[in-house]
Amino acid sequence: MKTSLRFFCFAALVCCSLLTVSSAFAAKTIKVGIVDTYSGPASTYTNDVRDAFALAAGKINAAGGIFGQQLEFITRDSKFKVDLGLSAAKELVMREEVDILMGTINSSLALAISNFAKQEKIPFLVTFAKSAKITGEKGHRYVFSMNENTAMIGKAAAAGLAKKPYTRYWIAGDDYEYGHAVADAVWENLKQLKPEVKLLGKSWWKVGEPDFTPYITAMLAEKPDAVIIATGGRDCVPFLKAAQATGFNTQVPFYMHTGTEVSTLKPLGLSAPEGVIGTANYHSYYPDTVENRAFVAEFEKAYGRTPAVGALYGYIAAQFISEAYAKAGEVDTEKFIDALEGLSVDSPVGQVTMRAEDHQVMLPMFMGVTTKAAGKSVLVARDIVTISATEAMPSLDAIRKARQN
């Protein structure tokens, strides 16, 4: 009797232990730590990254998660400050024990977190910062870009502008890395595609410039055929507002990356200038496919607004995470990275691939011209031309050369 009782107690203890272990395993999650700017002007771009990631993660979890584990994410607001954002990234890794880092719209912060991720051997998915250094000169095994960079912007813009009749250009923009990188990339590629182009001059203003009128007046006095405006997220909307107020857009054609994108145009509504030439990775209305329409419907149902370009980046980041783990066959960092290299996933703009050699996602670019449309409270792009991912990507020779230097 005593033996039977002891056996029963032992068996019960073993069962309880197994249940505890099983419950702990079932409760385990794959944690993503997102550091980004969620306050101030940049949040108009970053909120869509977070929300689309949440939407995709919810669908992944509803379908059983990743090997039965839920995909969870935690956010931290960098307030566009490098020191604050880097501290947040370290806290997410050291205290929250996240499996993956993600973010940020600030290129300087992205490079700082990238260096930290390299030291800690943790994957870092960049979802808005556009410095070509991230996957170029400073690229490494643990960093991946989920969006276009300045090199891709330059190649895509030049491919579109080369087909237009303009030869005499002026360049103007923000006097910091992004502005100069975009301007240089567009111009160098444009000269190769159309050798007869001529640069009349350049104008640079400080980030956050309160009055663009003197710059616009000076540019118009030079009578260029077209102007390349190289502005970052903070100055895109203010410059477009100044262009409309001064009639700049009616006097000279000008190009601006994201100039046709809803995040840039929405703050101005129908007061945004028409005729602006712009490039973007995503439009809710283009391409007009079943996949894009379904994505827009899901996003609008969840958040009550139309998805902008950041939603594409957040959505594909979740897809790449899920598919890479599935391909790896287990939750293992090094196997995850190996699986992510060269991986292709479906997206609202078609299938996209993570280039194995430099960890840069291959995205198409869409060039169009702003216009008003019946029933729309925000300007849209017309005459859209697609620049393929292959056409927009920097060459592997250029990547190797950048990393050697």
Secondary structure, 3 states (H helix, E strand, C coil): CHHHHHHHHHHHHHHHHHHHHHHHHHHCEEEEEEEECCCCCCHHHHHHHHHHHHHHHHHHHHCCCECCEEEEEEEEECCCCHHHHHHHHHHHHHCCCCCEEEECCCHHHHHHHHHHHHHHCCCEEECCCCCCCCCCCCCCCCEEECCCCHHHHHHHHHHHHCCCCCCEEEEEEECCHHHHHHHHHHHHHHHHHCCCCEEEEEEEECCCCCCCHHHHHHHHHCCCCEEEEECCHHHHHHHHHHHHHHCHHHHCCEEEECCCCHHHHHHHHHHCCCCCEEEECCECCECCCHHHHHHHHHHHHHHCCCCCHHHHHHHHHHHHHHHHHHHHCCCCHHHHHHHHCCCEECCCCCCEEECCCCCEEECCEEEEEEECCCCCCCCEEEEEEEECHHHHCCCHHHHHHHHHC
